[in-house]
């Protein structure tokens, strides 16, 4: 069944009007019409199923026949991703959405090559959010991740945000398997973490000073194996492993 995005709260009534963009996609691309069944996702946990009542050039009107509220995952995972060059961030956002990340924060680090100005950053942010929207429709994720504007490494640290567990992908000696770190947390806290931060470096990785700063702040280095992964592969691997260990 084809999926469409709607604003949060839009499925509370008996009928829903799709946006002009989603209506165009339903009519002109998918060639849907009255009587066809669709799934609606509001990105805030609500999944509604219904049938097209009417379709014209202005909007597609849908009758809601079923509404399901999905709770968020028990562990909210934040991806702190050093901004890569080119379009790799688009792929990272897509995969992070499919895997179930709750939040994505692009970082500007010492080795970050792509440093967009304010206007360019706003354009990139809009593109990433659009990519996440398409990803939730493709995979059926009822929760749309929150994607923030790029911030510097130092700016994020100054926020002093707290997480139950914070991890950084590392090739340096002393990095341990994710499973070991999660097991230690559960043994000490007698529960699984409710919030996890995952730090992933850019091409060339974080600098030694950046790693030292993170470790001094309580971030735990974890290994993804002996091979050197591209940053987009490392992001997907870290998220998949962290969400698996969190029980999601």
Secondary structure, DSSP 8 states (H G I E B T S, - for coil): -EEEE--TTGGGSSEEE--HHHHHIIIIIS---TT-EEEEE-SBSEEEEEEEEEE-SS-EEEEEEEEEE----SSEEEEEEE--STTHHHHHHHHHHHHT-SEEEEEE-TT------HHHHHHHHHHHHHHHHHHHHHH--SB--EEEEEEEHHHHHHT----SEEEEE--STT-B-HHHHHHHHHHHHSS--SEEEEEE--TT---HHHHHHHHHTT-EEE---SS---HHHHHHHHHHHHHHHTT-
